[in-house]
Amino acid sequence: MSANLQNPIFTDETAAREHLEAVRWPEGPICPHCGNSDPEKIAKIAGEKQSHRPGLHYCNECKGQFTVTVGTVFERSKIPLSKWWLAMHLMAASKKGMSAHQMHRMLGISYKSTWFLMHRIREAMRDGNPGPMGGSGSAVQADETYYGNTSKRSKSYRKGLKRKEVVLAVVDPDTGEARAHHMELGAGTDVVREYLVKNVSRKSILVSDESRLYTKLGKEFASHETLLHWGKEYVNKNGFTTNNVENFFGTFKRGMRGTYHFCGSQHLQRYLDEFSFRYTNRSGLGVGDVERAELIAKGAEGKRLTYRRPH
Ligand SMILES: [Zn+2]
């Protein structure tokens, strides 16, 4: 289901806050200071008095106060929650991403604030605590790609990509999950190994091209299926493919070129998180736009990054 932009959560602050409470606290408020969730020991102290912040709660366990934004990317933001919801819905629904310029016009807030807001939303999209994907019987695809252009006349060069960056991605076609990692240029087998054994269950079948990066590493998995380099082979003799991870790279590159017009290498991981999030929670897997936006709001917890300057 796609979002109805007439929904009051996009215009009314009370509706926006109550919606965030319903999404983050489906079972009732949880104190972010001590973890108390006993409804008998949490009192709502907002509403009656003008002096209180709306949505303020009091925890009888730790004697602390909190609202639904404490301990999230929304905390201390001057941007109204209704605009956060609109931004989350737009980013959740835009397959190729949405430029900060377009978002800034739609939200009616400054470009700089929009830029910070969008990076905070990317942080909320990041899977904060991923376990290994795949498992017994799963064929997880791994591949690396180059990103950026070293030509001084290219847009990516002027945007701060002074060299080619390397991205490593893994996709589990059974669950549809994708993860991507910005590697240091020249990173070798150690870095690839460290990432893969942390992100992919060793009970899985590893599917990759014939790059030497995976030769030794492949032996650590249940089995290792390889395909010939440079897309000459789409399905190997045993029926394995790396099509899914290649499609993921395709969507990522089209979005970076068409929507974001490239980014500096220091922000590349944020964009990878954004594209991985949408790929993993895509409509083809039954996740609608509304649900995807709510997943971002849930992911906002425990992530309070600060950014200092836009590019
Ligand atoms: Zn508490």
Boltz pocket constraint, residues with backbone or C-beta under 6 A from the ligand:
constraints:
  - pocket:
      binder: B
      contacts: [[A, 31], [A, 32], [A, 33], [A, 34], [A, 35], [A, 36], [A, 59], [A, 60], [A, 61], [A, 62], [A, 63], [A, 64]]
      max_distance: 6.0
